[in-house]
């Protein structure tokens, strides 16, 4: 305290609360450079979300000015817990959008990441912002400058986190989507680093400081807990920019492109629109969303996708919500598989199998082996194991004396 306040050290001992709460004065020469907009908006009018524009200050002057903005007085309640309600594919896309915001905005710092993630979820529940996690994070991504989260439009996505760093960021995102709250930033909807001054910062309530980031909420009713009760959507969009680091967005984007192309070609070819794409990391395997009205067309669709490959695996679902985000499948996803096609020319294998609970058929060898989804026993959680063999695969039946061919399993 003596080093900071010099000759007023005695005053600090008598009335420490007054000294600690008083922000340092901003030099007039710096204050004169800053425009101070009025942003108090009535509860009947949703506040506008402007592109980020910075005041014309040097980093050092910006730090001086930011230090002169006092923290808001009065209650600063923590946000309510948020729990994501979408399916597995939607959750995977939301997780990776949230993890991208955490890593690109806060680096490999778990505390900074939690603060950034909390701001995203606060915005999600505020009616001034988009209704999905990915929509919030990538709002304004189409602009060359002025996007809401700068990494989405300034070229930062060309850098990729290491695999361990990405896993850590995803864990922060998963925890937040499951209800973990970072209470320090309260209901903050805005933040910036302390070496810049955005146009809006001087007119918002300054709530908290986390490392080099400052966090703010709107003034008036729009910054109170009552403003954060908007219902949200789980229909998370596919973000093509995340395809390099996110299988959920890479596979989803490929499926969407395929669906659009097939839908456009359908009137000319009479083909049933089906979206299929290679499984990430497995170029000879395909995952597909199938039309449930034409199961007899599935073998032809699979053969078109496999092309001339000597070995190929084609797996299809009529329920898009059960489509795996990558090569790993949960037991419910395996049980929901509608059709599979396996080819291994070297082994003389070509097999077409249907989910006969969904498509009753007759004849030997046409039904997938029934999958059992494990259930937690009544006595409490235990160790659950999925089936040893994945859905859509039937071992080739051969005479006892003949060797069993090697078949790549899905």
Steps between C-alpha positions, in 0.01 A plus 500: 500500500782740580660440161173573322368800693819662628422778744147380585614181673370628835156557354500142375537374855212708633244444221630216283164439331497848350851473362461149358169571324615823333626451145804707400421820314532483125725772356297758311708454187400132486138553602458758224574235238217272614142532375250403772180366343173467690390136505226482763210337314144471626371153587253525211779532242765232439847660501698503178813285471752706307818377331809545714659840434801622698579845630817655358732444795846349542516182709650691793237776485230233472624333819500832678148578384366152586646525850302822546164331439368392844337164562124519536354532849219277624411135442698296248319163510639191328316379190256211522629158395443408135440145378504413131193305389585390143592161354853360476578657161371842607689476829824415316466809280415724797793360699752569226371853436527572871845340522618708202387821672678391818834414335523773239386774739678392821779268383582196710392670824218310676385799708486733201327229298229458763439875499469516121269197491277660763464812286397285201230325704384833644458633147320182398225569753474872424250603227748739337713210374455183289318202652771234450850461644662495157284792389624709793867412452502554122270804490638738237752246365417611147656842564866568427510693828246570771393144585392446860786259583802618307651157437208417268592768245864603548672188364579351842328173407798418280679417827398171656523403867704195592296189566551517881410872503189436290395220735537732800292770332230245414486386864435860607225522237343168600491602866330830413238326284433268795431782744836623632492877566793744518349738752767771497381656172133490600268589211773660289425513128809695391872487568826631359871497577633784711722643224207605276190712559192401299249772420245346739710433811468835681120485500460143630521368854852376572460174692826312529861461396642158407869512417525762221129493411231737629135388511188716462121477502239729352372780724138514605249216477685320219785420737281345769433125545143546376631582151674163465197271476462467124436146378782366286529262205696174480504507120872578489623601153798341327797740498722419204788707644533246783527199269879473539483448877144371554377168356147602600512801269709330231263204461192714542618742232577221256158347558326831445689561176421151379134540587475825307672353196283188500182700551588717203574195284194300604255654248740412218602150609202376699739402780392499864679791677751356748787681674817295546857598586829324581553431869781727632829307491344206313485581126353158414211536747185703448229623737167595348160649573247282316149559374277268701253468212720303259696225680528294180723774355759484777730240336526706182568815701774322696665368184503846344665642814758219512582527131778267387656450843612144573406548865216721610261549790174693468283565807168680487240643739153631426508693827750781445518563874667158545771560238841479674721808489806285424615140478401417861142389562297471817286188561177694427645620169595143405154377593337774289702426183261439210724342234857388442700391200838324526736418218832317507589375152815320618289296743217452252260685729212725403220528754184712528320512833187679621369585843205260492325670790476806278463317167349151543640271229508129423784273401820389674789736554315828443453616860758665719576330825279658766690742723430520872535846654650463850300645790625606841391234754250603769762465772706788360739579217744235395744435222312492172636339187375526149475196270828343393389509136357817352158525341459424133761220495428131465784255499526312176378145543749254349557126537704397801792390285521830316698791641296798622573806287621820660222760492549866597241582766322833518 
